Amino acid sequence: MVYCWKCGTKNDDDAEFCKKCGSNLNDTRRAFEKELEDFTKDIGRGAEKVGRKAEELGKNLAIKAKQFAKAMIKEANEFGKSVEKNLRTNPKHCKKCGAKLLPGSKFCSKCGKKVD
């Protein structure tokens, strides 16, 4: 079925003119094909734009992830240094086996005795 671009009437596929208003149905076909072509191009341009934006976001995400990783490494190193310093300057030992205890330990990691 071919619909008339002017009045919307259904016409047979092989009709060249609308049975209701007399409009040239070949114009309808050409107009539809042009509209479809324009629409397809618009979709293509939109997809390209989305692709560029996704690529940009991906790059920004990679930069942020790298910055975050650097910050976490720095923080972990600082924490490690503070734990190491605390162990050197104020070590606690297990009363049962004498092993050094990490700060915040509730149990000895060597013998399992509860820390007082």
C-alpha positions in Angstrom: 0.0 0.0 0.0 1.1 3.5 -0.8 -0.2 6.4 1.3 -0.9 9.8 -0.3 1.5 12.4 1.1 -1.3 15.1 0.7 -4.5 13.4 2.1 -3.2 10.2 3.7 -5.4 7.9 1.6 -4.3 4.3 1.1 -3.7 3.4 -2.6 -2.6 0.3 -4.4 1.2 -0.2 -4.7 1.1 0.2 -8.5 -1.1 3.4 -8.4 0.6 6.5 -9.8 -2.1 9.0 -8.6 -4.1 9.2 -5.4 -7.7 7.8 -5.9 -9.1 10.5 -3.5 -7.3 13.7 -4.3 -5.4 13.0 -7.5 -1.9 13.8 -6.2 1.1 12.3 -7.9 2.0 9.2 -5.7 5.5 9.1 -7.3 6.1 12.4 -5.6 5.1 10.7 -2.3 7.6 7.9 -3.0 10.4 10.4 -3.8 9.5 12.5 -0.8 9.5 9.4 1.4 12.9 8.2 0.0 14.4 11.7 0.5 13.0 11.8 4.1 14.4 8.4 4.8 17.8 9.3 3.4 17.9 12.5 5.4 16.8 10.6 8.5 19.5 8.0 8.0 22.1 10.7 7.6 20.9 12.4 10.8 21.2 9.1 12.6 24.7 8.7 11.3 25.7 12.2 12.4 24.1 11.6 15.8 26.0 8.3 16.2 29.3 9.9 15.3 28.6 12.6 17.8 27.8 10.1 20.5 30.9 8.1 19.6 33.1 11.2 19.9 31.5 12.1 23.3 32.0 8.5 24.5 35.7 8.6 23.4 36.1 11.9 25.3 34.5 10.5 28.4 36.6 7.4 28.2 39.8 9.6 28.1 38.6 11.7 31.0 37.8 8.6 33.0 41.2 7.2 32.3 42.8 10.4 33.5 40.6 10.4 36.7 41.4 6.7 37.3 45.1 7.4 37.0 44.9 10.4 39.4 42.8 8.3 41.9 45.4 5.4 41.7 48.2 7.9 42.4 46.4 9.4 45.3 45.7 5.9 46.7 49.3 4.8 46.3 50.4 8.0 48.1 47.9 7.4 50.9 48.9 3.8 51.3 52.6 4.7 51.4 52.0 7.4 54.0 49.9 4.9 56.1 52.7 2.3 55.8 55.3 4.8 56.9 53.1 5.7 59.9 52.6 2.1 60.9 56.3 1.4 60.5 57.2 4.5 62.6 54.7 3.5 65.3 56.2 -0.1 65.4 59.7 1.3 65.7 59.0 3.9 68.3 56.3 2.2 70.3 56.1 -1.5 69.6 53.7 -3.6 71.6 54.5 -7.3 72.1 52.4 -10.3 72.8 52.5 -11.3 76.5 52.4 -15.0 75.7 54.9 -15.3 72.8 56.7 -11.9 72.6 55.8 -11.3 68.9 55.5 -7.7 67.8 51.8 -6.7 67.5 50.5 -4.4 64.8 48.6 -1.3 65.9 44.9 -2.2 66.5 45.5 -5.9 66.7 43.0 -7.8 68.9 44.8 -11.1 68.6 48.5 -12.0 68.2 49.2 -13.1 64.6 51.8 -15.7 65.8 50.1 -17.5 68.7 46.5 -16.3 68.5 46.3 -15.0 72.1 43.8 -12.2 72.7 45.6 -8.9 73.2 44.7 -7.1 76.4 
